[in-house]
Amino acid sequence: MTHVLVVNTGSSSLKLALLDGADEVVDSVMLDRWTGGDETEDIKAFVNGLPRVDAVGHRIVHGGGTFTGPVRLDDDVRDQIASLAELAPLHQPRGVAGIDAVGTVLPDVPAVACFDTAFHHDLPAAAATYALPRAWNERWSLRRYGFHGLSHAHVARRVAELVGPGLRIVSCHLGSGASLTAIHNGHSVDTTMGFTPLAGLVMATRSGDVDPGLLLWLLNRVDSKELSDALEHRSGLAGLSDGSGDLRDIVGSDDPTAILALDVYLHRLRREIAAMAAAMNGLDVLVFTGGVGEHQPPVRAAAADGLAFLGVRISASANETATKAGDSDITAAGAPVRTLVVPAREDVEIARQVRSVA
């Protein structure tokens, strides 16, 4: 079994990519106006043009406490995944919709669910545990789950290939959603997202960490639905800049709100990179990945400028050309910490996991 159809659902889109046995993309398509309903004609048209599909791999954001690795899909597993929707309301229902839609087109092809939380399932207890009443933690399985695990797992494997095994890595997955993970000896030992994907860094439209006392204060002034919508859709860069949450519109802008938005974003980014390094008692490799991490040299440069005390120094020329390359080393000569740009390849990690169980 070599050809894996990778299914990655977004809030309003569905991306399909067929990877061969060498993890080369044979063909791919982005369905930008997929509603998550029962429309399957575009999926069927794409699949009918493929040479073969031996298995299907679905990216699922939340595995809760149940799914700690890839799992073959059946009706029971599908329903368990759907039951976790309240933990990731923006992502989980869409993932289930993708399972249903592709399953309708390829009912006899084995399918596997791959979870963004799985890479973090064995976080050390000190990093995973919230300082809440123990009875609550046990009753509702409250813990730091972490996300973007498929991307961070790919970074861990790629760094081992490029630099070597056993290193202390801070993986920076920066996109519209963003998270950092401290990876030591190939394992996640700390991460910035938590019980939900709302925690941690400032993101495009998500707030990241906010004082819980402030949230309680706000709940006396706005209802929970409005607060949830604001934290998910009207905060982050978009909220601070009174407009776009896209860093391409913010970097280089002379608008005072955009300047402040970028300053807040970078302050939090540098602070959390240092925190991830502290969780490992040091840093060997800093990695940027994701849409922003791969394509925004000014963000990488500004982050590195605040981390010289950790040994991070980058080459200005290598940083500028990294956006046009694949895996890139942007380390300055003599810097004790290696800094890399690694393209996000969740599809490769999904295909690897699918082949391990299907």
N, C-alpha and C positions, 0 to 999 in steps of 0.2 A: 504494500500500500504506500503510494508515494505522493499522489496528487491530492492536496488538501484545499478545500474551498473555505476561506476565512471570511467570517461574517462579522462586521463591526457596525453596530447601530449607533446613530447619533440622535439628537433631539428632533431633527427633521430630515434626516438622511439615512441612507443605508449603503455601506461600502462593501462590495464583494471583490475578493481577489483569489485567484487560483495559483497556488504555489506548487512547483514540481518537487521532485525528490532532492534537488540541490537548493531548494528554497529560493529559486528564481521565480519571479512573477510571470506566469504564462499570459494572463489577461486579468483585467480588473475593470470595474465600473463603479461610479458613484451615482446613486439615485438620489438627487438633491431634493426631490419633492415627495419622498416616501412618507406617508402619514402614519405608518404603523398599523394600518387597517388590513383588510383582506386582499388588497390589490397585489397580484402576483405575476401579472403579464410581463412586466419588465424583468423580473427575476427569471422567469421561465425563458424569455428570449435570450438573456445572457447565458444561462446554464446550457441551453440547447446549442450554443456556439462553442462550447468548451470541448476539448478532446476527450476528457475523462474526469470524473470526480470520484475518488476513492473514499473520502470521508469529509465531514464538515466540522469546522471548529467555530464556536460562537464565543465572542468576548462578552462576558457577563460581569458587571461592575461589583456586585456584592454577593459574597458567599455566606455571610453570617458566620455563625459558629459551626455550621454543619459541613460546608464544603471547603476543605483545606487543600484541595488539589483538583486536577481535571477529572471529570466524571462523564461516563456515557449517559446520554440523554434518553429518558423514557418519560412516560406520562407523569409518574410520581416525582421524578427529579424536576421536571418542568413546573409542576405545581408548587414544589418546595421553593424553587427560585422565585416564582411569582409571589409567594407569601412574604418575601423579604422586601416588597416594594416600598414600604414606609421608611426603610433605612436608606434608600436611594431613590426618592420619588421622581427625579428627573431622568434617571438612567434605567432602572430595573424594568419598568413596564415596556420600554422600547426593546430591551434585550429579549424579553419573553415574546414580544411581537415578531422579532426577527426569527426566533426559534420556530414559531408557528408558520410564518410565511415561507421560509426556506424548506421546512419540513413538508409543507404541502406540495412543493415542486419536486423534492427529492425524498419521498417517503421511505424508500428502501435503502438509503445510504446511511451508514452509521454516523451519528452526530455526537459531538463532545462539547460540553460547557467548560470554558476556561475562565477563571475568576481573577479579577484584579486584586482581591483581598488575599488570595492564597499565599502569595509570596511573603506576607507579613504574619501568617498564622502562628509562627513560633517566635514572635517577638518576646524578648525577656519580660518576665512579669513586671519588673519595675517600670518598663517602658509602656506596657500595654494597659496597666491598671489605672483606673480613675480613682481619685481620693473621695469617693462617695460612700454612703453606707454600704457595708459589705452585703447586706441582705438584698439591696437593690441590684448590685453588680451580679449577684448569683441568680436572682429571680429573672432578670431581663437580659442576661448575657451582655452587660455593659462593659465595653473595653475599647481600646484603640484598635480598630481593624486595619486602617491604612488602605490606600488605593494606588492606582497606576502601577500595580504590581507586575503586570505583564511587561511594561516598559522598563521598570527597574530591574526585573530579572534578566531581560535582554542586555541591559547595560552591564550587569554583573558578569555575564558570560562573555561579553565582548571584551571587557577590560582584562579578564583572565587570559584571553587569546592574544590581545595586543601588548599587554604589559607584564602579566604574570599572575599567578594565583595568590590567595592569602592576603590580599591587600585591604587597606581601609579606604573605602570609596564613599564619597558623597555624590549621589546621583540626583541631578536637578532636572526633573521633568517639567518644563515650562511651556505651557500652551494657554488656551483659554481657561482650562483648569490647570492647576500647578501643585506639585508636591515635591518634597525632598525625601530621600531615604539614606540613612547611614547603613552601609553594607560592609560587613567584616567577614572575611573567609567565605564569601558567597551568600551570606545570610543577612536578612534585614534585622537590624538591632535597634533602630528607632526610625520614626517617620513623622512627617508634619501633619498629615491628615489623620482623622480620628475615627469616631463612631460613625460619622458620615463624611462625604467628600467636601463638606462646607468648611472644615477646619484648616488652620495652617496659614499659608501664604496669602497675600492679596492676589486675587485672580481677576479675570476680565469683568465678570459681573458678580462674583461671589466675594463676600467680605473677608473670608479667612477668620482668624481668631479675633473674638470680641469678648470683652469682660462680661461674664455671665450676669454680674450685678447690673450692668447696663441693659442687658436684654430683659431682665426682670422689671427694671424701671420702665422700659419701653412698653412692656405688656400692660402696664397701667394706662397707657395712652393710645395704643393701637391694638387691634385684635390680632390673634395668632396667625391668621391667614395672611393679613397684610404684612406682618413682620417676616413670615417665611418667604413671601414673594420678594420683599425688599432685600433680604439677606442673600437670596439665590440669584435674583435677576436685576437688581437695581443698585448694587453695591460694588465693591472692588474698584477697578479703574474707571468703569462707566459711572459709578456714583460719584467718585471724587472729581472727575473731569466734566461732569454734567453733560456727558455725551457718549463718545465711543469708548468701548472697553478694549479696542484693538490697539496694541502697542505700536503698530505701524502708523497710527494716527497721532500718537502721543509723543514718541521719541522725536526730538528735534523741534517740537512745537514751542512757540514763544507765548502761548496762552498760559496765564498764571495758574489756572486750575489744572492744566495738563502737566505743568512743571511740578506742582505739588503732588499730583497723582504718581508721577514717575519717582519722585523722591521717596514717597511712602512705600512704593513697591520695592525699590532697591534697598531701602533701610531694612525692611522685613526680610528680604532675600538674603542679605549679608548676615543678618542676625541669626537666621535659622541655619544657614550653612555652618556658621561657627558652632551652633548648638549641636548639629549632627556630628561635627568633628569631635566635640567634647564627649559625646556618647561613646566614642571609640578610643578616647585618649590619644587623638592625633588623626592625621590625614595623610594619605599617600597619593590619592588620585581624586581630582574634581572633574565631574563629567556634566556637560550640558547636553540635553536632548529635548525633544518636543519642538513644536513649531517656532516658539520664541527662542528656545535654547539653541536651535540650529541656525536660525536666520536673522538674529539680532546681535551683530557684533557690539553695538554700544552697550547693550545690557550685559553681555559677558564681560566687557572691559570694565564697566562700572562696578560689577560684583567683585571682580578680581582686585580692583584698586583698593577695596576695603578689607582685603584678606591677606595682605602681605605679611602680617604677623603670624599667619599660619604657614607661611612658605609658598603662597600662591603668587606667581608672577607669570604674565602671559606676554607673548610676542605680538606687538601691534600688527605687524605685517601678516603673520600667520592667522591671527584672529580675523582680519579682513577677508582673507581668501578662503577661510574655512566654510563659508556659506556656499561655495561653489564646488566643494569636494564631498567625499563620503566621510568615513571616519578620519578625523583630523587631530593632530597633536599641535596645540597652540601654546605649549609651554615655552617660556623665555629661557634662554641659555643659562644654565647654572641653578635654576629654581629647584628646590628640594621636592616640591609637589608637582606631579604631572597634571596638566589640564588638557582634557580631550573634548572634542565635539563628536558625538555619536548619534547618527540618525535614529529616530525612534522606529523600531521594527517590531511592534506588537504582533504583526502577522507572522513573523518568523518564530517567535516564542509560542504563539498559539499552535502553529503547525507542528512544532517539536512536541508540545504537550499532547496534541491529538494522536500523534504516532505512538506515544508511550502507552496509550490506553485503548485505542480503537482497534 
